């Protein structure tokens, strides 16, 4: 994954290829949901090796009733 792709990956409507059937929302929605839970998501990509995503969520024993 290129550095530019990594920098823009979580932008709404960002797509690597314009000819695919995606709408470019999946990673933006994923990040938004994680952040709603006070978490973070990070991407680490090395060309010809692979890409890893790290999701961190706080440990919280509070139950929400809403």
NORFENBEL-V953805 format. One record per run of one state. SS is the DSSP state (alpha for helix, beta for strand, coil for the rest). FROM is the first residue (numbers start at 0). TO is the last residue. If there is no record, write none. Layout:
# NORFENBEL-V953805
ss,from,to
SS,FROM,TO
SS,FROM,TO
This chain:
# NORFENBEL-V953805
ss,from,to
coil,0,1
alpha,2,7
coil,8,24
alpha,25,35
coil,36,38
beta,39,45
coil,46,48
beta,49,55
coil,56,65
